[in-house]
């Protein structure tokens, strides 16, 4: 039984991922009604447009008034959205545990505790039979509104006879239909809330006109559940408050908000889908002390990373697919930048190699006395790196291995490497030589010449610079001069 539920959860998770990614893909290619409205022909009256031509018409909007079923009348609103909720039992399952909660829901969940609990109030979109913008009549069918919706205070609305007969009462921000006499929310209680677009005296219509009636202009035929879910029908049929420029600005903001809301919702849905798909794997270790908790935390992290990565990747791929010219331009820019970086890197390598060859050709004094002689620059720098490693107390196995590999790559004999390490570990000190600026120049040019400046190398460059009392600004100038192949000062 549990195995079946887990397989079902995995299937639902995969469906959720697929649906989320499809919505995210379609969202990036959604109909740009702002751009279509911007290009629409501007008219001064309802007569003069061609058949099926996209137009923009600004005029005085007649006062809007219409009935609202439970509410007697809505005055001066373009559209009113009525939401209906019922207080009912909600059954939730998590990690094979079932919990029950009573919540306000838009519909009654089908479960054993809601038996006999039915919803009578219904949500609806309320509009007048038509809008009158100057001499143009506008059909409310599938009409779009880009202005912000306001929450309506029920205390300022008058109930109709139907509303009073239903037993609705205004409480807070809702009309409540109480089915029990007890205090607070009880099982089966219902409530209504209203959100509306206020109408201004001046508005702009974007769409097309047929026989002096605005009926909308179909730009892209869109069908299917994905288009319906993200509310993308490909039709320019918009009534917006304000003159043309104000209306266009409102539409642009509405389009941007809609895109980002779908992006956010799709990304979250993708994460939830991944989490549900992984749930069966998490159950394998549930109950194991510490490990089970660790796997659960890891599962959450994987869900966020994988689900979020899939969502972001889909958004980026769809954006590039639906904007081929910009995508091509981006590719050209990236190729140009990569080519410029490659040329600069090669130039930097050549210049650093010249400085390196000059420094390597100059022997370094090994000290004073009858056995004094010259040693290579690499050994001289190596001695100081060992000294610095011992001085900061971080001379562990990792440090030992790095320094040994570094020395062997510069042809320093193993016997000499061992001797220097032993001296450092016995704290007998190193040969009486001071680090020089040439040592720093050598270390920098060596790192730049092989085109691989590791974090370990950079850390040692900084250590040596600090010992030589060279601050960060001067160090940056030295690195820049070596990259340019210019002479560096002592």
matplotlib code that plots the C-alpha trace (Angstrom):
import matplotlib.pyplot as plt

x = [0.0, 2.7, 4.8, 1.8, 1.4, 5.2, 5.0, 1.9, 3.8, 6.8, 4.4, 2.7, 6.1, 7.2, 4.0, 4.4, 8.0, 6.9, 3.9, 6.0, 8.7, 6.1, 4.5, 7.9, 8.8, 5.5, 5.7, 8.9, 7.1, 3.8, 2.0, 3.4, 0.2, 2.1, 4.2, 1.0, -0.8, 2.2, 2.0, -1.8, -3.2, -4.4, -8.0, -10.1, -13.5, -15.1, -15.3, -12.3, -10.5, -10.0, -11.4, -9.3, -7.0, -5.4, -6.4, -6.0, -8.9, -8.9, -12.1, -14.5, -15.8, -19.5, -20.3, -20.3, -23.0, -24.1, -25.7, -23.7, -26.1, -25.6, -24.7, -27.3, -25.1, -21.4, -20.9, -17.9, -16.0, -14.8, -14.8, -15.4, -13.9, -15.9, -14.1, -15.9, -14.5, -15.8, -14.4, -13.8, -11.6, -8.3, -6.5, -2.7, -0.1, 3.6, 6.1, 3.3, 1.6, -2.0, -3.0, -6.3, -6.9, -9.9, -9.1, -10.8, -10.7, -12.0, -13.8, -14.6, -11.9, -13.3, -12.6, -14.5, -14.8, -16.4, -19.3, -22.5, -20.5, -21.5, -20.8, -23.6, -21.7, -19.8, -17.0, -17.7, -16.4, -18.9, -19.0, -21.6, -23.3, -21.1, -18.8, -19.3, -16.1, -17.2, -19.1, -17.6, -19.3, -16.9, -17.8, -17.0, -16.4, -12.8, -11.9, -8.6, -7.9, -4.3, -5.0, -4.5, -7.4, -8.5, -10.1, -13.6, -14.8, -18.1, -19.4, -19.5, -21.5, -25.3, -26.7, -29.3, -32.5, -30.8, -27.9, -30.0, -32.2, -29.0, -28.1, -24.9, -23.4, -20.4, -17.6, -14.1, -13.2, -15.7, -19.4, -20.0, -22.6, -22.7, -24.3, -23.8, -24.7, -21.4, -18.6, -15.8, -15.3, -17.3, -17.3, -19.4, -19.2, -18.8, -17.6, -17.3, -14.6, -14.5, -11.6, -12.3, -10.7, -12.0, -13.1, -11.8, -13.6, -11.0, -9.8, -8.1, -9.2, -6.8, -8.1, -10.1, -13.5, -16.3, -19.5, -18.5, -18.1, -14.7, -14.3, -10.6, -7.8, -6.4, -2.6, -1.7, -4.0, -3.3, -5.1, -4.5, -4.2, -0.8, -2.0, -5.1, -3.1, -0.6, -3.5, -2.0, -4.6, -2.8, -5.6, -5.4, -8.7, -7.8, -9.6, -7.2, -7.6, -6.0, -4.8, -2.8, 0.6, -0.6, -2.4, 0.6, 2.7, 0.1, 0.1, 3.9, 4.0, 1.1, 3.0, 6.2, 4.4, 2.6, 5.8, 7.6, 4.7, 4.7, 8.5, 8.3, 5.3, 6.9, 10.2, 8.5, 6.4, 9.5, 11.2, 8.1, 8.0, 11.6, 10.9, 8.0, 10.0, 12.8, 10.4, 10.6, 14.4, 14.2, 11.9, 14.6, 16.6, 13.7, 14.1, 17.8, 19.3, 21.0, 21.4, 17.7, 17.6, 20.7, 19.2, 16.0, 18.0, 19.9, 16.7, 15.5, 18.8, 18.7, 15.1, 16.0, 19.2, 17.8, 14.3, 15.6, 18.3, 15.8, 13.5, 16.3, 17.6, 14.2, 13.6, 17.0, 16.6, 13.1, 14.1, 16.9, 14.6, 12.0, 14.5, 16.8, 18.3, 19.3, 20.5, 22.7, 24.0, 24.8, 26.8, 28.7, 29.5, 30.6, 32.8, 34.4, 35.0, 36.4, 38.7, 39.9, 40.6, 42.5, 44.7, 45.3, 46.2, 48.7, 50.3, 50.5, 52.1, 54.7, 55.5, 55.8, 58.1, 60.5, 60.7, 61.1, 64.0, 65.8, 65.4, 66.5, 69.6, 70.9, 72.5, 71.7, 74.5, 74.2, 75.9, 79.5, 82.5, 84.9, 82.1, 79.9, 78.6, 75.5, 72.2, 69.2, 66.4, 63.9, 65.9, 66.2, 62.5, 61.8, 63.8, 61.8, 58.5, 59.5, 60.5, 57.2, 55.3, 57.0, 56.6, 52.8, 52.4, 50.6, 53.3, 51.2, 51.1, 49.2, 51.7, 54.6, 53.3, 52.6, 56.0, 57.8, 55.8, 56.6, 60.3, 60.5, 58.7, 61.6, 64.3, 65.4, 67.1, 65.2, 68.2, 68.2, 64.4, 64.7, 67.6, 65.6, 62.5, 64.6, 66.2, 62.8, 61.3, 64.4, 64.0, 67.7, 66.9, 67.6, 70.7, 71.3, 69.7, 67.0, 64.1, 64.4, 62.0, 63.4, 62.2, 58.7, 59.0, 60.1, 57.2, 54.7, 56.1, 56.3, 52.6, 51.6, 53.9, 52.3, 48.7, 47.6, 47.6, 46.3, 45.1, 48.2, 50.5, 48.5, 48.6, 52.4, 52.8, 50.9, 53.0, 56.2, 54.9, 54.0, 57.4, 58.9, 56.6, 54.7, 51.1, 48.2, 48.2, 51.9, 51.6, 48.8, 51.0, 53.8, 51.6, 50.2, 53.8, 54.8, 51.7, 52.6, 56.2, 57.5, 60.6, 59.8, 61.8, 63.8]
y = [0.0, 2.4, 1.4, 2.2, 5.7, 6.3, 5.4, 7.6, 10.5, 10.0, 10.0, 13.2, 14.7, 14.0, 15.4, 18.5, 19.0, 18.5, 20.9, 23.5, 23.4, 23.6, 26.7, 28.3, 27.7, 29.0, 32.1, 33.4, 33.3, 34.7, 37.2, 40.7, 42.7, 45.8, 45.8, 45.1, 47.9, 50.3, 49.5, 49.8, 52.5, 55.5, 56.5, 59.4, 57.7, 54.3, 54.8, 54.6, 51.4, 48.6, 45.0, 43.2, 46.2, 46.7, 50.1, 52.3, 54.6, 57.0, 58.7, 59.4, 56.3, 56.4, 55.7, 51.9, 50.3, 46.7, 44.2, 41.7, 38.9, 39.1, 42.8, 45.3, 47.3, 48.1, 51.7, 52.9, 49.6, 48.1, 44.6, 42.8, 39.4, 37.6, 34.8, 32.2, 30.0, 27.4, 26.3, 22.6, 19.7, 19.3, 16.0, 16.2, 13.4, 13.8, 11.0, 8.4, 10.5, 11.9, 15.1, 16.9, 20.7, 22.9, 25.7, 28.2, 26.6, 27.6, 24.2, 21.2, 18.6, 15.1, 13.2, 11.3, 14.2, 16.5, 14.1, 16.2, 19.5, 21.4, 24.8, 27.1, 30.4, 30.6, 32.7, 34.8, 37.6, 40.4, 42.9, 45.1, 44.1, 46.5, 49.5, 52.8, 54.7, 57.7, 56.4, 52.9, 50.0, 47.4, 43.8, 42.5, 38.9, 38.0, 41.6, 42.1, 44.6, 45.7, 48.1, 47.0, 45.4, 46.9, 44.9, 46.1, 46.7, 44.8, 47.4, 49.9, 47.5, 47.1, 43.6, 42.7, 40.9, 37.6, 38.4, 39.2, 36.1, 34.0, 35.3, 37.1, 39.4, 41.8, 40.9, 42.3, 42.1, 39.4, 38.6, 35.6, 32.9, 31.4, 28.0, 27.7, 29.8, 29.3, 31.9, 31.9, 29.9, 26.6, 23.7, 24.6, 28.3, 30.2, 33.7, 36.0, 38.6, 41.1, 42.7, 45.2, 47.5, 51.1, 53.0, 56.5, 59.0, 58.6, 55.3, 53.7, 50.7, 48.5, 45.8, 45.9, 47.2, 45.5, 47.5, 50.1, 47.4, 46.6, 42.8, 42.3, 41.4, 37.8, 38.0, 34.4, 31.4, 29.9, 26.9, 24.2, 24.0, 25.6, 28.8, 28.8, 28.3, 31.1, 33.3, 33.8, 33.9, 35.9, 38.5, 42.2, 43.2, 45.6, 48.4, 50.4, 53.6, 56.8, 58.3, 56.2, 56.7, 56.1, 53.0, 51.7, 52.2, 50.3, 47.4, 47.2, 46.9, 44.3, 42.2, 42.3, 41.3, 38.5, 37.1, 37.2, 35.7, 32.7, 32.4, 32.3, 29.9, 27.6, 27.5, 26.7, 24.0, 22.5, 22.3, 20.7, 18.2, 17.2, 16.9, 14.6, 12.5, 12.1, 11.2, 7.4, 7.6, 9.6, 6.9, 4.3, 6.0, 7.5, 6.5, 5.9, 8.0, 11.2, 9.8, 10.0, 13.6, 14.4, 12.7, 14.7, 18.0, 16.9, 16.0, 19.6, 21.0, 18.7, 19.8, 23.4, 23.1, 20.6, 22.1, 25.6, 24.7, 23.0, 26.1, 28.6, 26.6, 26.3, 30.0, 30.8, 28.4, 29.5, 33.2, 32.5, 30.4, 33.2, 36.0, 34.5, 37.9, 38.8, 35.2, 35.5, 38.9, 37.4, 34.6, 37.1, 39.2, 36.1, 34.9, 38.4, 38.6, 35.0, 35.9, 39.1, 37.2, 34.5, 37.1, 39.0, 35.7, 34.7, 38.2, 38.1, 34.6, 35.8, 38.9, 37.0, 34.4, 37.2, 38.5, 34.9, 34.1, 37.2, 36.4, 32.7, 33.7, 35.7, 33.5, 34.3, 34.5, 31.5, 33.4, 34.2, 32.2, 29.9, 27.7, 30.6, 30.3, 30.8, 29.0, 29.2, 31.6, 28.8, 27.3, 30.7, 31.3, 27.8, 28.4, 31.4, 29.7, 26.9, 29.6, 31.4, 28.1, 27.3, 30.8, 30.9, 27.5, 25.8, 23.4, 20.3, 17.4, 19.3, 22.2, 19.7, 18.0, 21.3, 22.7, 19.4, 19.2, 22.8, 22.3, 19.1, 21.0, 23.5, 20.8, 21.2, 17.9, 15.7, 15.6, 19.4, 19.5, 17.0, 19.0, 22.2, 20.5, 18.9, 22.2, 23.8, 21.0, 21.0, 24.8, 25.2, 28.2, 28.6, 30.0, 33.6, 35.1, 37.8, 37.6, 40.1, 41.9, 39.8, 36.7, 38.2, 39.1, 35.5, 34.0, 36.2, 35.7, 31.9, 31.9, 34.0, 32.2, 28.8, 30.3, 28.7, 30.9, 28.6, 29.7, 28.2, 30.2, 33.4, 32.9, 32.5, 35.6, 37.6, 36.1, 37.1, 40.5, 41.1, 40.0, 42.6, 45.3, 45.6, 46.6, 45.4, 48.4, 48.1, 44.4, 45.0, 47.4, 44.9, 42.2, 44.6, 45.6, 41.9, 41.2, 44.1, 42.9, 46.2, 46.4, 46.1, 48.2, 46.8]
z = [0.0, 1.0, -2.1, -4.3, -2.7, -3.2, -6.8, -7.2, -5.5, -7.8, -10.9, -9.6, -9.0, -12.6, -14.0, -11.8, -13.1, -16.7, -16.4, -14.6, -17.3, -20.1, -18.5, -18.1, -21.7, -23.0, -20.7, -22.3, -25.7, -24.5, -26.7, -26.1, -26.0, -25.0, -28.2, -30.3, -28.6, -29.2, -33.0, -33.2, -35.4, -33.4, -34.1, -33.0, -33.5, -34.0, -37.8, -40.1, -39.3, -41.7, -41.2, -38.6, -38.1, -34.7, -33.4, -30.3, -29.3, -26.4, -25.2, -22.4, -20.7, -19.8, -16.2, -15.6, -13.5, -13.2, -10.9, -8.9, -7.9, -4.1, -4.3, -5.5, -7.8, -8.6, -9.5, -11.5, -11.8, -15.1, -13.8, -10.4, -9.5, -6.8, -4.9, -2.9, -0.1, 2.3, 5.7, 5.4, 6.3, 4.5, 4.6, 4.2, 4.0, 4.8, 5.4, 5.7, 8.4, 7.8, 9.4, 9.4, 9.3, 8.9, 6.4, 4.1, 0.6, -2.8, -3.0, -0.8, -0.7, -1.3, 1.9, 4.6, 7.0, 4.4, 3.8, 3.5, 3.4, 0.2, -1.2, -2.3, -3.0, -6.3, -7.7, -10.7, -13.0, -13.1, -16.0, -17.7, -20.9, -22.8, -22.3, -24.1, -25.0, -26.9, -29.9, -29.6, -27.9, -26.5, -25.9, -22.4, -23.8, -23.1, -22.4, -20.7, -17.9, -17.0, -14.2, -10.6, -8.8, -5.4, -2.6, -2.0, 1.6, 2.0, 4.5, 1.6, -0.6, -0.5, -0.5, -3.0, -2.1, -3.1, -0.9, 2.2, 1.6, 1.5, 5.0, 4.1, 6.7, 6.3, 8.7, 8.3, 4.6, 3.7, 3.3, 5.6, 5.3, 8.8, 9.0, 12.8, 15.8, 17.6, 17.6, 15.1, 11.9, 11.9, 9.5, 6.4, 6.8, 3.5, 2.6, -0.4, -1.2, -4.1, -6.1, -8.8, -11.4, -10.8, -13.9, -14.7, -16.8, -19.6, -21.0, -24.0, -25.9, -27.9, -30.2, -33.5, -34.5, -36.4, -37.1, -34.5, -31.8, -30.2, -30.4, -30.2, -32.6, -32.7, -33.2, -32.2, -32.0, -28.6, -27.2, -24.7, -21.0, -20.8, -22.5, -20.2, -17.1, -17.8, -19.2, -22.7, -25.4, -28.1, -28.3, -28.1, -26.5, -23.7, -21.9, -19.8, -17.7, -18.9, -22.2, -24.7, -23.2, -19.6, -20.8, -22.6, -19.5, -17.4, -19.9, -19.9, -16.1, -16.1, -18.7, -16.7, -13.5, -15.2, -16.6, -13.3, -11.4, -13.8, -13.5, -9.7, -9.6, -12.2, -10.4, -7.1, -8.8, -10.3, -6.9, -5.4, -8.2, -7.6, -3.9, -4.5, -7.0, -4.4, -1.6, -2.3, -2.0, 1.3, 2.8, 2.4, 5.2, 7.3, 10.9, 10.8, 13.6, 12.3, 8.8, 8.1, 9.2, 7.1, 4.0, 4.5, 4.7, 1.6, -0.2, 0.4, -0.9, -4.0, -4.7, -4.5, -6.6, -9.2, -9.5, -9.5, -12.1, -14.4, -14.1, -14.8, -17.6, -19.2, -18.9, -20.4, -23.3, -24.1, -24.0, -26.5, -28.7, -28.8, -29.3, -32.0, -33.1, -29.5, -29.0, -32.1, -30.9, -27.5, -29.1, -31.2, -28.1, -26.1, -29.0, -29.3, -25.5, -25.5, -28.4, -26.7, -23.4, -25.3, -27.1, -23.9, -22.1, -24.8, -24.7, -20.9, -21.1, -23.6, -21.6, -18.3, -20.0, -21.0, -17.4, -16.2, -18.6, -17.5, -13.8, -14.3, -16.1, -13.1, -10.4, -6.7, -4.1, -1.7, 1.2, 2.3, 3.1, 1.3, -0.1, -1.2, -4.7, -6.8, -6.8, -9.1, -8.6, -8.2, -5.2, -3.7, -3.9, -2.6, 0.5, 1.4, 0.7, 3.2, 5.7, 5.3, 5.6, 8.9, 10.2, 10.0, 11.7, 8.7, 7.7, 7.5, 5.0, 2.4, 2.6, 2.5, -0.7, -2.5, -1.9, -2.8, -6.1, -6.8, -6.3, -8.4, -11.2, -11.1, -11.3, -7.7, -6.6, -4.1, -1.8, -1.6, -1.0, 1.9, 3.4, 3.4, 4.8, 7.6, 8.4, 8.7, 10.9, 13.2, 13.4, 12.6, 10.3, 6.7, 5.0, 5.9, 2.8, 2.7, 0.2, -2.6, -4.9, -7.7, -5.9, -5.9, -9.6, -10.3, -8.5, -10.3, -13.8, -13.2, -12.3, -15.3, -17.7, -17.2, -17.5, -14.3, -11.2, -8.4, -5.1, -3.4, -5.7, -5.2, -1.4, -1.5, -3.7, -1.1, 1.8, 0.0, -0.8, 2.9, 4.0, 1.6, 3.0, -0.4, -0.1, -2.2, -4.5, -5.3, -5.8, -8.3, -10.2, -10.3, -11.7, -14.3, -15.4, -15.7, -17.8, -20.1, -20.4, -19.0, -16.7, -13.0, -10.6, -7.7]

ax = plt.figure().add_subplot(projection="3d")
ax.plot(x, y, z, "-o")
ax.set_aspect("equal")
plt.show()
